[in-house]
Amino acid sequence: MALVKINGRTHYFDCRELEITKVSSGRYEVTFDGRTFSVIGGRESGGAKNEWFCHYPLMYGEQWLPAKSMVEAIRLGVVY
């Protein structure tokens, strides 16, 4: 289990290592156990605070999966 602090709250994810890197305003690259996917959203990206998307081509193809928070978007990507 990986332990990550997001917005002052601690969250657990089902992987060994998790790294979140901010690429630009409202865009993040999430790397877990050697795999990488994108998370985009929030007010910084020009949307609402509860408008997030997960883009993980290896698992979901070219779909952008909607989520209500950054944590939910990361959980969509951290799957086995």
Secondary structure as UniProt FT lines:
FT   STRAND          2..6
FT   TURN            7..8
FT   STRAND          9..13
FT   STRAND          18..24
FT   TURN            25..26
FT   STRAND          27..32
FT   TURN            33..34
FT   STRAND          35..41
FT   HELIX           43..45
FT   TURN            49..50
FT   STRAND          52..55
FT   HELIX           57..60
FT   TURN            61..62
FT   STRAND          65..67
FT   HELIX           70..77
//
